[in-house]
Amino acid sequence: MYIKEFEVRWNDLDANRHLANSAYINFAAHTRMAYLIANGFNQKVLAKHNIGPVVFFEHIYYFKEVFGDQPVQVSLELEGLSEDGKFFEFVQNFYNFKGRNVAHYEMMGGWICLKTRKLIALPDEISSFITDAPKSKNFKVLTKEDTRKFMKMPVDLVL
């Protein structure tokens, strides 16, 4: 399990003076990218392959409040990965300064070619950046169908 610690700053709080939901999302994203960067998957690699990550969905389950001036630790585990590396799913947990689990976060995403703006498989030469990530106890091989498991489809506004 990969863990990153954050200082909860004044601007991370909401009107209730606890950690804002947007801060949870930012800390989760920062943790994912920190893990990748620490393992050599940085902006240069993304630029070389002209790829970028895209989020399909995020879910956060809150258990306890986190207040200002209290550090928070965010874990990272790979919950799923497609055989070609096109789709990935991470689970992340938030822990307060006492080590108590205060929130659980799940996200699924994929890789897009920044030129065509289409989903692509992760190139073989860089797939180990993801395949070597610490895996959750529920890790599974993802399929395209997993990306639609909540059956949400766009509904356009009729003008």
C-alpha positions in Angstrom: 0.0 0.0 0.0 1.3 3.4 -0.9 0.6 6.3 1.6 1.0 10.0 1.2 0.5 12.5 4.1 -1.1 16.0 3.6 -1.3 19.0 5.9 -4.9 20.2 6.0 -4.7 23.9 5.2 -7.3 26.6 5.8 -8.3 26.7 2.1 -9.0 22.9 2.2 -11.9 23.5 4.6 -15.6 24.2 3.8 -18.2 26.4 5.5 -18.6 23.7 8.2 -14.8 24.1 9.0 -14.0 20.5 8.1 -12.2 19.1 5.1 -14.2 20.0 1.9 -15.3 17.2 -0.5 -13.2 19.0 -3.2 -10.1 18.6 -1.0 -10.7 14.9 -0.7 -10.8 14.6 -4.5 -7.6 16.8 -4.8 -5.8 14.8 -2.2 -6.8 11.5 -3.9 -5.6 12.7 -7.3 -2.4 14.1 -5.9 -1.7 10.7 -4.2 -2.2 8.8 -7.4 0.1 11.1 -9.3 2.7 11.2 -6.5 2.8 7.4 -6.6 3.2 7.3 -10.4 5.8 10.1 -10.4 7.8 8.4 -7.6 7.9 5.3 -9.8 9.1 7.1 -12.9 5.8 7.8 -14.6 6.0 11.5 -14.9 5.0 14.4 -17.2 7.9 13.6 -19.6 6.6 10.0 -20.0 3.1 11.2 -20.6 4.3 13.8 -23.1 6.5 11.3 -24.9 3.6 9.0 -25.5 1.1 11.8 -25.9 -1.3 10.3 -23.4 -3.2 11.5 -20.4 -5.4 9.9 -17.7 -9.2 10.5 -17.7 -11.6 9.8 -14.8 -14.8 7.9 -15.5 -16.2 8.2 -12.0 -15.3 8.9 -8.4 -17.2 7.8 -5.3 -16.4 9.0 -1.7 -17.8 7.5 1.4 -17.3 9.7 4.5 -17.0 8.2 8.0 -15.6 11.0 10.3 -14.8 14.7 10.0 -11.3 16.0 9.4 -10.5 19.4 10.8 -7.9 22.1 10.0 -4.4 21.8 11.4 -4.7 18.0 11.4 -2.7 15.9 9.0 -4.4 13.4 6.8 -2.9 10.3 5.2 -4.2 8.9 1.9 -3.5 5.4 0.8 -3.5 4.0 -2.7 -4.2 0.5 -4.0 -5.0 -0.8 -7.5 -8.5 -2.3 -7.4 -8.6 -3.4 -11.1 -6.8 -3.2 -14.4 -7.7 -4.3 -17.9 -5.4 -6.7 -19.6 -4.2 -4.0 -22.0 -4.0 -1.3 -19.3 -6.6 0.9 -21.0 -8.9 0.9 -17.9 -7.8 1.1 -14.2 -9.6 1.4 -10.9 -8.1 2.6 -7.7 -9.3 2.5 -4.1 -8.0 5.0 -1.6 -8.5 5.4 2.1 -8.2 8.6 4.2 -6.8 8.3 7.7 -6.7 11.0 10.4 -3.8 11.8 12.7 -4.8 8.9 15.0 -4.8 6.4 12.1 -8.6 6.1 12.0 -10.2 5.5 8.6 -12.2 8.7 8.0 -13.2 8.2 4.3 -13.1 5.7 1.5 -12.6 6.7 -2.2 -13.1 4.7 -5.4 -12.3 5.9 -8.9 -12.2 4.3 -12.3 -10.4 5.8 -15.3 -8.6 5.1 -18.5 -5.9 6.5 -20.8 -6.6 8.7 -23.8 -4.5 9.7 -26.7 -4.2 13.5 -26.5 -4.1 13.8 -30.3 -7.2 11.7 -31.2 -8.9 12.2 -27.8 -9.8 8.5 -27.9 -9.2 5.8 -25.3 -6.1 3.8 -25.8 -4.2 0.8 -24.3 -1.2 1.7 -22.2 1.9 1.2 -24.4 3.8 -2.0 -23.3 7.0 -0.1 -22.5 5.3 1.9 -19.7 2.6 -0.6 -18.6 4.7 -1.7 -15.6 4.1 1.7 -14.0 0.5 0.6 -13.4 0.8 -3.2 -13.3 3.4 -2.9 -10.5 1.2 -0.7 -8.3 0.2 -2.2 -4.9 -3.0 -4.2 -5.4 -6.0 -4.4 -3.2 -7.3 -7.7 -1.8 -10.2 -7.3 -4.2 -8.1 -6.8 -7.3 -9.7 -7.9 -10.6 -9.0 -7.8 -14.3 -11.3 -5.2 -15.8 -13.3 -5.4 -19.0 -15.1 -2.6 -20.9 -18.3 -3.7 -19.3 -16.9 -2.8 -15.9 -16.7 0.8 -17.0 -20.5 0.9 -17.3 -21.3 -1.0 -14.2 -23.5 1.8 -12.9 -25.4 2.0 -16.2 -25.2 5.8 -16.3 -25.7 7.2 -19.8 -25.8 10.8 -21.0 -29.2 12.4 -21.4 -29.1 15.5 -23.5 -31.1 18.7 -22.7 -33.8 19.2 -25.3 -33.9 22.8 -26.3 
